[in-house]
Amino acid sequence: MKYIDEFQDPELARRLLDDIHATVTRPWALMEVCGGQTHSIIRHGLDQLLPEQVELIHGPGCPVCVTPLEVIDKALEIASRPGVIFCSFGDMLRVPGTGRDLFQVRGEGGDVRVVYSPLDALLIAQRNPDREVVFFGIGFETTAPPNAMTVHQARRLGIGNFSMLVSHVRVPPAIEAIMSSPSCRVQGFLAAGHVCSVMGVEEYPELAERFRVPIVVTGFEPLDILEGVRRAVRQLERGEHTVDNAYARAVRPEGNPAARAMLEDVFEVTDRAWRGIGVIPDSGWRLSPKYRDHDAEHRFAVDGIRTAEPAECRSGEVLQGLLKPHECEAFGTLCTPRTPLGATMVSSEGACAAYYLYRRLDLPATTTVREASPVV
């Protein structure tokens, strides 16, 4: 299949690996931003094929994982209310809130439905005018445009019983927060190609220059990731720190102008809490005043919920790249996909889930971990 088989070619992978091995002369630590990249790396064993001098640090690029506990609890509160149809993508139903998850709410009688598009939720609202229909809108810049379009359509069509619980986050402020942390060991980034396909690359040169790190826009197949690593290592070895687009088949410098225009119309930038990390300034979106009538948090008055993470869950350190999943004492014992302590174990893009699925029999647990410091 075009653009799949070609980017999983073992011979081409070997050539890229040979080039990386020949280029590297000293230790380098690179962070892949996206959880999809993390799963590809662990699934294909790319980190084990790289030179020992090249370390891949797993970043906070899993949208389910970084959705804060208080937002999950707001979702649980709304979904539990009579007369509400709560719609979500399936990977949010197992994410633990305080004491329960959306699956349990559904088991207790709540009308919680899995949808495959926010427009499915809008259609449900049209067909059920006597019910309040809420869509759980989470994710990075990749999923924000269709969510924005759905809210735009709800307003245009006058579907007043539709609202959205929004917890969207943005990548560039997260990179800034990571690089500003005293614990940071990251020397280069593999940026998420799908995010850049929407937003372009214009926010990254300033970050690369200020923190003196190469940022390579990278895809998700094995050859994409190895090419991203190769370009980042070459820059580091040469003392360079520029933005390099290694995913040109999908990413244009300006991104997607139509999607960006929709985002600017429907959302406004706001501070956002990241689960296990804390509040990062200007790192999120919320509905703009023009669309505030469709804001579920405002409509259901759940803005006063406050929560605390379970002490035994160290997903925040995993999301900051300070801890590998198998280094957590609870990994594979207290914390499994069936009994997750944090979202990184249950999400399809979570680093803990990737290690449990592909690596848990190969990597024994260890108690030697790096001391964590908050990024903000």
N, C-alpha and C positions, 0 to 999 in steps of 0.2 A: 504494500500500500504506500503510495507516494507520501513523503514527509513522515512516515513512521518507520518502515523497514530501513530506509537509507540512514536514518539517524540512530539505528541500533546495530550498525554493521560492525562486527567484531574486529575485522582487519583495520578499518579506519580508526576504531577506538585504540588499537594497539599502536598505530602511528602517532596518534595524539599523545598517548601515554609515554612513548619513547621520546617525543619532543619535550614533554614536561620533565622527564627524568634527566634529559641532557641539559636542560636550562637551569634547573634549581641548584643553588649552591649553598643555601642557608635556610633556616626554618622560617616558614611563613604561615600565618593564620588567616584563612578566608572565611567569611560568613555568607552562606546562601540565605537569602532573605525569605524565600517562599517555602511553605510547607510541602507543596507539590514537588519542588526540587529536592527537599530532604528525603521524601519517600522514594524518589527515583535513585538518589545516591545510595540509600540503604538497600533498596530492593536489588539493585544491580551490583552492589559491593564496590562502588567506585572509590569510596574512601580507602578501601583496603588495597586497591590497585595503584593508588598514587604514591609518590615517594614519601618516605616517613617524615621528610622535612615539611610536607604540605599537610596542614591540619584543616579540616572543614568543620566550622562551628555552626551549629544549627540555630537559626535566628527566629524572630517572633512572627514569621509570616504565615501562620495558620489562623484564618479569620475566626473560626469557632473557638480556638484556644485563647485568644486574647479578649474575647467578649467578657466583660467583667461580671463578677458574681452578682453584683447588685442589679445588673440588667437582666441576668437569668432569673433572679428572684422577682423582678418586675413582670417578666413574662409569665412566670408561674402564678403570680397574683391575678393578672389579667385573664389568663386562660381558665382560672378557677371560677370566674364570675358567671352567674346565670345569664343566658342570652348572648354569650360571646362564642363565636367560632374563631379559634386561634389557628392560624396557618403558618407553617414553617417548612423549611427544607428538612429532610429526614435526619441529617447529622446533628441537629440541635436537640433532638428529643432525648438523647441519652446524656447530655451534658449536665453534670450535677449542679444543682443549686444548693440552697441551705436545706438539707434534709430530704430533698426529693428532686425529681426531674419531670419533664413534660410527659414522658410515658406514664409516670405515676399519676399525674393529673388526669390523663385520659382514662386510666384505670379507675379513678375515683368518680368518673362521670363527666369530666370536662370534655368539650367538643374540640379536640385537638386534631388537626388534619395535616397530613404531609402533602405538599404541593411541589411541582417541579418548575414553577415560574411564579413570580409575583403577580403576573397577569391572571394566573389561575385563581388566586385569592380574590382579585378584583371581580372576576366572573362569578365567584361564589357570592360575593356581596350583592351583585346585580340580581342573582336568583333568590336571595334571602333578604329582602328589604326590611324585614322586621327584626333582623338580627344584627348585632355589631360584629363586623369581620375585621380581624387584626392580622397583619402580616409581620413576621419577625424579620426585619431588614438588617442583616449584619454583613460584614465583610470589608475588604479593601476596595481600592479604586476599581477593581475588576467587576464586582457585582453591583457597585453603586449606580451606574447608568440605567440598567433595567429597573431598579427600584425607584429611581428618580422618575423615569418614564411612567411607571405605574401610578405614582402619586399625581403626576401631571395629568394623566388620563382620568383619574378619579375626580379631580377638580373640574376638568373640562366637561365631563359627562354628568356632573352633579351627583355622583354616588356618595352621598353623605354618610352612609353607614360603614365606609371603609376607612381604616386608619393603619398606620405603620409604626411599630416600635423600632426605632432606629438606633443602631450602634455601629456606624461605619467609621473606619479608621484609615489613616493615610500613612504611606511608607516613609517619605522623606523626613518628617519630624521624628519618627522612630529611629532612623539611622543617626540623626543628630543626637538623640538621647543616649543611644548606645555608645557613640563615640565620646560623649561627654562624661561617661561614667568612669570613676577612678579604677574600676575593675576591668575595664575594656582591654582585650588583647587583640582585637580585630585589626588587621592590616590591609584588608581589601574586601570588597563586596561583590557577590554575584547578584545583581538586581533582578527582580521578577519581570520576565518578559511580558506577561499578560497585563500587568499594571502599566508598564510603559507603552503598551499598544493603545491604551486609553489616554494616558496623561502625557505621553511623550517623555523627553529626557531633560527638559529645560530646568528642572529643579535640582538636578544632580551635580552639574559642574561646580557650583558654589560649595557644595558639601565636599566634593573631591579635593578642591583647592584648599579649603579651610582646614580640613583634617588630614590632608596629604595622603589620601588613600585612593587607589584605583577603584572605579565602579564599572563593572562590566555587565551590560544588559544581556541576560542569559535565558535560554529556553529551558525545556523540561525533559527532553529525551537524553539518553546517555551521552551521545556525541555533542549535543548542545552544552551540557554541563562540563564535559572535558575541554571543549573549546573555550568556554568561559574561564575555567581554571588556567588553561594555557596562556590566555591573554593577560589575566591578572598577574600570574607569576612573572611573565616577561616584563610587565610594567614595574613590578616590585624589584626585580633584579636590575633594572636599568635606572631605578630611582625616579620613576615617573608616577604621576597620579592624575589621570585624566578619565573622562567618561568614554567608554568604548561600547558601541552597539554590535554585539555578536549575534543578535537575533533580528537581523534586518529583514528577513522574509516576513516578519509580522509587525515590526516596530518602525514607525516613522518618527523623525525628530519631533514633529508637532503633535504626535499622537492621533487621536480621533476628534477632530474639531466639533462634530455634531454631538458626540457624547459629552465632551467637556462643556459645551454650551448648555446642555440639559442639566448637568451637575450644578453649574453656576446659577441656573434659574431656580432649581428646587431646593438646593442645600446651601448652608452657610458654614464656614469653618468654625470649629469650637474646640475647647480643651476636651480631652477624652481620657477616661481611665482605661488602662490595659490590664487584663487579669494577670495577677502575679507580679506586675511591674509597677503600677501606679499611674498617676495622672501625667500625661505628656502634653504640654501646651500646643495648641493649634493642630492636634493630631487626629481630629475627627470631624465629622459632619453631623449636622442636625438639620431638620427641616427649617427653611427660612420662614419669616413671618407671613409671607404670601400663602404658604401651605400649612400654617400652624393648625388649622382646623382638622387636618388629617394626622396630627401627631398623637399617637396612642398614649404616650407618657403624660401629655397634657390632658387628653380627654378622660383618662381613667384616674388622674390625680395620684400617680404612684411615684412621684418624684422624691418622696421622703424616705424611701427604703435605704437602709444602711446595713452593711454586712461585713463579715470577717472571713478570710480564707482559713481552711483547716490547717493547723500547724504542721501536720505530717506531710502535706502536699508541697513539693518543691518545684512545681511546674514553673513558677516565676523565674527560678534560676535556670531552668532548661530554656525558657523563652529568651533569656538574656544571653544565652550561650556560655553560662558559667558552669554548667553541669551537663554531662551526658546522661541520657535517661537511665542507663543501666547502673549509673553511679548512685542513684537514689535508693535508699534503704527499703522503700516501699515497692519498688519496681518488681512486678511479677508476683508479688506476695499479697500485700494489702491492696495494691493497686493493679488491676487488670482491666481489660475491656469490658468485662461483665460487672466489675465492681470498681469503677474508676474513682479516684480521689480528685482528679482534675481533668480538664478538657483535653489536655495533650495526650491522654491515654485513649480517649473515645473518638476523637475527630479523625476523619479519613486523611487529614493532612498533618496530624499531630506527630511530633518527633517520638514521643513515648510509644504511640501506637505503631509507628514504623519499626522501632527497635523490638517491640514485643512480637510483631508479626514476622519479621525477617531475621532478627539477630539474637533473640533471647536465649537460644541454646548455645550460642557461640561465645557470648561475653559474660563471664562471671561478674557478679556484683562486687563492688569495692566500696570501701568507706573513705577512700582518699578523694576528697573533693576540694574544689577551690572555694575560698571564702567569698560570699556574695556581698555586693554593695548595691543599693538601689540605683537605677539609672537616672533617677530624678530626685 
